[in-house]
Amino acid sequence: MKKGKSKKAAEVVGESTEGDTSEPSPSFSRSKKRNKISAYEQAKRVYERIQQQKAQEKTARQVEREKRQAMLDKYLRSKKEMNKALRKCNKKGQPNLGAQMEVLLKKIEKNVEKG
């Protein structure tokens, strides 16, 4: 008989602890732990943020470098065309004045477009 009473007593005790609302639920304590960040996680996030900033700066430098290179290529190409036109000669070896006039005309048109 004692064994039967102890089982009933255990059931009654189990019910009273389940219905008790004075203790916080396990999900509530877990949410507090999730909000609190450990030092390792905080350091990891700072490191990742710094790495992301470095990557953005690197891509910005790369874009700037490519833009500068494109402008330099354009300048060298136009300079080469000008020199080629200025070096043109006729059959006797004299400079071709028509080609020089075209070069000057291109320069004037370019300045008019800018201004």
C-alpha positions, 0 to 999 in steps of 0.5 A: 500500500505504501507503494501506491500512495507514493506513486499518487503523491509523485503524480500530485507533486508533478502536477503542481510543478507543471502548473506553477507559473512563478518560474520563467519558462525555458523559452523565455530564458533561451531568448535572453541568452540569444540576445546576449552576445558572447565576447567571441561572437562580438569579436567575430562580428567586428572582424567580419565588418572590418573585412567587409569594409576592406573588401569594399575599399579594395573594389573601389580602388580596383574600379578607380584603377580601371577607370584611370587605365581606360582614360590613359589608353584613350589619351595614348590612342588619340595621341598616336593618331595625331602623330600618325596624321602629322607624320604623313608625307607626300611622294617627294617627302614633304609634310602633308598639310591637309593631314595637319589641317585635319588634326587642327580641325579635330582639336578645335572641334574637341575644344568647342564641345568642351566649352 
